[in-house]
Amino acid sequence: MTTIAFIGLGNMGLGMAANLAKAGHEVRALDISKDAVANAVTAGCIAANNAEDAVKTADVVITMLPAGRHVSLVYAGEDGVFTHAKADALFIDCSTIDVTTARNVNAQAHDRGFAMIDAPVSGGVGGAQAGTLTFMCGGTKEAYTRARPFLDIMGKNVFHAGGAGNGQVAKICNNMLLGIHMIGTCEAFNLAEKLGLDAQTFFDISSTASGQNWSMTSYCPAPGPVENAPSNRDYQAGFTAAMMLKDMRLAQEAAASAKAATPLGAQSEALYALMEAADKDDLDFSAVMKLIKGTL
Ligand code: NAD
């Protein structure tokens, strides 16, 4: 049994912490929301009152927080994890955050003698609950190897993407590609329909031809062809347009700093931002189909 501090017990963190507790670890739960901590206690965790209480006996600290500023604050802020963690503690940040912050916090951890990896996930709330997440990890091989047994409890596929921040790079590049091909798929289905070709027939042809892609075959934005796709339940999420927009913005920020041209990424970000402006970003990201059709 390992003592694990788990900080950030929201939609994702709760299921992940519950799975670690179920596996027999002592999980010390910390969140600024009292309800989140109460839910974690119900799921088998122990409530912690503050960062010191959470981390002072922990061998491993796992964070699942909204954005880079929360991660910086929790680790490097006054009275944060760095101040109170055991000298040989391992830190695993599973939040999706900007590459620069991920690398900065990792460097600060290293400077203080701690081991740390970034380990953002895909698989959503369902994957967090079921323990079937995919982890994309950045950090030293040694830190990754130490983290692996805990990641294996929370996930099904675990990848080491290279040095610090490379987990975040893999995550945002993958999601930028997903965001782009979802929009292209919407445009193709909408054009087909306007020209008199129904969604199912176009799907049958294109899903076996060169236009085939995941957004079409597993998550079709046109109602009908893929039974369990959000388009068949009025675009209830799933993966919200708000979460997609967050990842597209992270990708654009990273592209600017790396001087990488991502014109389609920029255009796609602008389209998901229109869903936010219309106050429809709580719908699944495949509801960008409604934007393309003019029915949002
Ligand atoms: P969430 O908002 O539901 O949970 C975040 C939790 O962090 C909240 O309970 C909040 O109270 C807590 N928190 C914020 N600041 C804190 C602080 N200073 N100290 C302690 N706790 C604090 O978010 P979520 O949906 O669980 O997502 C978490 C991360 O996972 C995000 O980075 C998100 O991009 C990523 N992610 C989410 C999904 C998804 O489907 N929800 C999928 C993949 C990745």
Residues whose N, C-alpha, C, O or C-beta is under 5 A from the ligand:
A	BS01	NAD	I7 G8 L9 G10 N11 M12 G13 L30 D31 I32 S33 A36 M64 L65 P66 A67 H70 C94 S95 T96 V121 S122 G124 V125
